[in-house]
Amino acid sequence: MFKRTFVSLALIASLSTAALAEKLTVFAAASMKDAIERAAGEYQAAGGEKIVVSFASSSVLARQIEAGAPADVFISANTDWMAYLVERDLVRHDSETIIAANNLVIAVAEGPGQVESPGTLLDNRFAMGDPSHVPAGKYARTALEHLGLWNDVEKNAVFGENVRVALELASRGEVKAAIVYGSDQKAAGDLMRAYVFPKESHAPILYPAAATKNGAESAEAFLAFLKSDAGRAIFSEFGFSEIAD
């Protein structure tokens, strides 16, 4: 605990008092909810300014920023929506960094343990993010296409506005299974991991973060905290994968 506090205090002290905003507004992908709430709490406890977080699908948040929403930091569940804002010059390019990674799994309330093929798990209604705009849904469709299953199971798919909606549908028993991130399945507690999609079946699941173009100067201090040993420990605790330096 002492190490975490020391690291975060050093990061915050790198900015002058005048540079610290009264609060930072963070727009973060829904799948990051538990980890970012913990990180915000530790950052504030170490002397950082108040963190206010808005969680939604990366696509929704990116478009809100494009429309002028006052966010200081954007954390996306894939690189595409970060690129969307980069192309429009809406983030500070030199602040962009990858803060975590993830894997894609099928979560079920009950049934078989780890299975060799996901086909039987998707014979009934299952939930996933909307592949038209939700990163988790895009990964799921790509993975199912790679395995030659999409055309057979698409009719059973229930699309959620973000990955946490898909997770909730499975937790409530409204669907038999949900394709979600590994960190989501771990957070749910009441759902077991029945299948892990091969890494080669979809693009790497990476979480880029950046300060917005007009965000507070101290946004970089929060990003540095997320990349520090303290930040990495939080992501690991909540089921995210390690990232290469």
FIDREN-315578 format. One line per field, with one value per residue (C-alpha): residue in one letter; chain; x, y, z. Coordinates in pm, 1 decimal. Example, Ala and Ser with C-alpha at 12.3 -4.5 7.8 and 13.67 -1.06 7.14 Angstrom:
<rs>
rest = c(A S)
kette = c(A A)
x = c(1230.0 1367.0)
y = c(-450.0 -106.0)
z = c(780.0 714.0)
</rs>
This chain:
<rs>
rest = c(M F K R T F V S L A L I A S L S T A A L A E K L T V F A A A S M K D A I E R A A G E Y Q A A G G E K I V V S F A S S S V L A R Q I E A G A P A D V F I S A N T D W M A Y L V E R D L V R H D S E T I I A A N N L V I A V A E G P G Q V E S P G T L L D N R F A M G D P S H V P A G K Y A R T A L E H L G L W N D V E K N A V F G E N V R V A L E L A S R G E V K A A I V Y G S D Q K A A G D L M R A Y V F P K E S H A P I L Y P A A A T K N G A E S A E A F L A F L K S D A G R A I F S E F G F S E I A D)
kette = c(A A A A A A A A A A A A A A A A A A A A A A A A A A A A A A A A A A A A A A A A A A A A A A A A A A A A A A A A A A A A A A A A A A A A A A A A A A A A A A A A A A A A A A A A A A A A A A A A A A A A A A A A A A A A A A A A A A A A A A A A A A A A A A A A A A A A A A A A A A A A A A A A A A A A A A A A A A A A A A A A A A A A A A A A A A A A A A A A A A A A A A A A A A A A A A A A A A A A A A A A A A A A A A A A A A A A A A A A A A A A A A A A A A A A A A A A A A A A A A A A A A A A A)
x = c(0.0 285.7 435.6 108.9 70.8 430.7 403.8 79.1 197.6 511.1 302.1 67.8 353.3 498.3 231.8 216.0 -83.7 -202.8 -203.5 -437.8 -799.4 -1083.1 -1194.4 -1120.0 -1400.4 -1317.8 -1515.2 -1443.5 -1561.6 -1830.7 -1609.3 -1366.0 -1619.5 -1489.6 -1120.2 -1151.4 -1367.9 -1098.7 -821.9 -1009.7 -1049.3 -680.3 -574.5 -792.9 -680.0 -318.9 -390.3 -518.9 -823.0 -1174.1 -1243.7 -1591.4 -1643.8 -1903.3 -1928.7 -2084.1 -1992.3 -1672.7 -1866.7 -2120.1 -1848.9 -1637.9 -1934.6 -2022.2 -1669.5 -1700.9 -2023.6 -1843.7 -1898.5 -1653.4 -1434.9 -1070.2 -976.4 -1109.3 -1056.2 -1170.2 -1226.1 -1062.1 -819.0 -1075.9 -1270.7 -952.0 -838.7 -1176.9 -1095.7 -730.9 -836.1 -1058.4 -783.9 -990.6 -724.7 -367.1 -170.9 136.1 -75.4 -220.0 -117.8 -234.2 -333.3 -466.4 -558.9 -829.2 -955.5 -1292.5 -1495.7 -1836.5 -1992.4 -2277.2 -2478.3 -2469.2 -2382.2 -2064.2 -1719.1 -1460.6 -1566.7 -1362.2 -1600.2 -1847.3 -2111.6 -2332.2 -2323.4 -2481.9 -2761.7 -3002.3 -3040.3 -2716.3 -2614.1 -2329.0 -2252.2 -2406.4 -2144.4 -2244.0 -2069.1 -1981.9 -1617.2 -1698.4 -1963.9 -1721.8 -1467.2 -1738.3 -1864.1 -1509.7 -1427.3 -1743.4 -1678.7 -1323.0 -1462.1 -1723.2 -2015.5 -2160.2 -2408.9 -2544.6 -2580.6 -2655.3 -3030.0 -2986.7 -2792.6 -2940.0 -2745.6 -2672.5 -2584.1 -2261.6 -2088.3 -2220.2 -2577.0 -2492.8 -2341.0 -2650.9 -2882.7 -2689.7 -2677.4 -3056.4 -3109.2 -3272.0 -3021.9 -2826.2 -2484.8 -2303.9 -1993.1 -1803.3 -1454.4 -1274.0 -1269.5 -1650.9 -1700.6 -1470.9 -1657.7 -1996.8 -1913.1 -2224.2 -2117.3 -1866.0 -1619.1 -1718.7 -1500.3 -1208.7 -1181.8 -838.9 -633.6 -595.3 -974.1 -993.9 -777.6 -590.8 -824.9 -646.9 -759.6 -608.6 -642.9 -565.4 -622.6 -874.7 -765.1 -907.1 -877.1 -715.3 -336.2 -344.4 -518.7 -170.9 -107.1 -410.0 -298.1 47.7 -112.9 -304.4 25.5 214.6 271.1 -28.0 -251.4 -135.7 -204.8 -562.8 -619.2 -469.2 -693.2 -1001.0 -910.2 -742.3 -438.6 -84.3 41.8 393.2 602.0)
y = c(0.0 238.9 181.3 267.1 590.3 694.0 642.2 835.9 1124.5 1156.2 1174.6 1435.8 1641.3 1673.4 1935.2 2270.8 2345.3 2595.6 2328.6 2099.7 2137.5 2132.5 1807.8 1585.4 1447.0 1104.7 935.4 560.9 246.0 59.9 -248.3 -38.8 67.2 -122.1 -65.1 306.3 369.3 206.6 401.7 729.6 661.5 585.1 886.0 1117.7 960.1 1032.2 1403.1 1423.9 1625.8 1481.8 1242.0 1237.2 941.4 882.5 521.1 413.8 244.4 385.6 489.4 688.6 863.0 945.7 1101.8 1300.0 1441.0 1520.5 1707.7 1919.7 1730.6 1862.9 1557.6 1578.2 1212.7 952.2 579.6 355.6 -20.6 -35.5 160.6 244.0 497.2 656.8 687.1 846.9 1132.0 1152.1 1201.7 1489.1 1646.4 1611.8 1452.1 1550.2 1310.2 1296.7 1187.4 873.9 552.1 190.6 129.4 -229.9 -532.5 -798.6 -1127.3 -1234.4 -1506.9 -1669.7 -1636.7 -1861.6 -1889.8 -2268.5 -2553.6 -2729.2 -2624.5 -2517.2 -2642.4 -2701.9 -2518.8 -2239.1 -2358.9 -2543.1 -2246.9 -2025.8 -2258.8 -2053.3 -1679.2 -1515.2 -1153.5 -951.3 -587.9 -439.0 -512.7 -202.6 22.7 -148.7 -265.9 -587.7 -666.0 -605.6 -838.4 -1100.4 -1094.8 -1111.3 -1406.3 -1594.6 -1529.5 -1657.5 -1978.6 -2014.1 -1976.3 -1630.8 -1723.4 -2006.6 -1819.9 -1459.1 -1526.5 -1606.3 -1289.5 -1016.0 -693.6 -464.5 -95.0 -180.0 -490.9 -445.5 -467.0 -803.6 -917.4 -811.7 -1003.0 -1321.5 -1252.9 -1209.8 -1530.6 -1355.7 -1525.9 -1848.5 -1694.8 -1367.4 -1288.1 -1039.9 -944.0 -1163.6 -877.9 -848.1 -1217.5 -1193.4 -887.9 -1056.4 -1320.6 -1526.3 -1623.8 -1891.7 -1876.2 -2149.3 -2058.3 -1828.7 -1720.4 -1782.2 -1464.7 -1518.2 -1505.2 -1130.1 -819.5 -754.6 -607.2 -292.7 8.9 335.6 648.2 1012.0 1365.0 1554.1 1852.4 2105.2 1889.5 2009.1 2006.9 1761.9 1499.4 1365.8 1307.0 1077.8 894.9 849.3 707.3 453.1 343.1 327.5 13.7 115.6 148.1 -180.5 -358.2 -232.8 -353.5 -692.4 -726.0 -666.3 -925.7 -720.0 -857.1 -729.0 -499.0 -492.5 -184.8)
z = c(0.0 80.5 -263.2 -436.0 -239.2 -300.3 -676.0 -711.6 -494.5 -706.9 -1021.3 -881.9 -739.3 -1089.5 -1158.3 -989.1 -766.9 -1023.7 -1292.0 -1099.6 -1202.1 -947.1 -1105.4 -1402.2 -1616.2 -1755.4 -2032.8 -2008.6 -2183.3 -1987.9 -1948.7 -1743.6 -1480.0 -1176.0 -1246.5 -1325.2 -1019.1 -804.8 -981.4 -938.0 -567.3 -516.2 -723.3 -516.7 -188.5 -287.5 -334.0 -688.8 -783.8 -786.4 -1073.4 -1227.3 -1461.2 -1731.8 -1854.7 -2185.0 -2509.4 -2661.6 -2971.9 -2770.9 -2570.1 -2876.5 -3050.9 -2738.9 -2733.9 -3102.6 -3022.9 -2762.6 -2435.3 -2171.0 -2110.5 -1998.6 -2060.3 -2303.9 -2244.9 -2530.1 -2546.2 -2888.4 -3100.3 -3369.3 -3162.9 -3036.6 -3399.4 -3473.8 -3234.0 -3338.7 -3700.9 -3591.7 -3380.2 -3063.7 -2840.5 -2754.9 -2974.1 -2751.7 -2453.0 -2616.0 -2441.6 -2402.2 -2040.3 -2045.3 -2253.6 -2231.9 -2372.7 -2512.1 -2341.3 -2328.3 -1983.6 -1867.2 -1548.1 -1549.1 -1778.8 -1890.0 -1781.4 -2035.6 -2380.3 -2693.3 -2927.1 -2853.9 -3101.3 -2850.5 -2610.0 -2873.7 -2986.6 -2773.5 -2722.1 -2620.8 -2560.9 -2707.6 -2776.4 -3087.9 -3358.2 -3553.3 -3301.9 -2970.1 -2957.6 -2769.3 -3027.8 -3312.6 -3154.8 -3097.2 -3454.7 -3592.4 -3367.0 -3463.9 -3832.7 -3789.0 -3637.7 -3914.1 -3672.7 -3731.6 -4005.2 -3790.2 -3459.9 -3562.8 -3536.2 -3164.9 -3079.8 -2859.5 -2907.3 -2611.5 -2625.2 -2441.0 -2308.3 -1953.7 -2083.8 -2243.5 -1913.9 -1718.7 -1952.2 -1878.7 -1504.4 -1495.2 -1691.6 -1986.9 -2218.2 -2183.6 -2246.2 -2316.2 -2515.0 -2298.8 -2192.1 -1942.7 -1693.0 -1715.2 -1645.9 -1344.6 -1214.4 -1247.3 -989.5 -1066.4 -1418.1 -1512.1 -1798.7 -2042.4 -2340.5 -2422.5 -2785.6 -2941.8 -2968.5 -3342.3 -3389.0 -3334.1 -3320.9 -2994.4 -2731.8 -2620.4 -2418.0 -2541.6 -2329.4 -2406.4 -2283.0 -2491.3 -2696.9 -2451.7 -2140.1 -1818.7 -1807.8 -1518.0 -1733.5 -1811.5 -1440.3 -1419.5 -1735.0 -1582.6 -1269.3 -1478.3 -1637.7 -1307.2 -1099.0 -887.1 -1192.6 -1340.9 -1012.9 -1024.2 -1380.1 -1296.5 -990.5 -1203.7 -1465.8 -1737.4 -1917.9 -1893.2 -2166.9 -2309.2 -2231.8)
</rs>
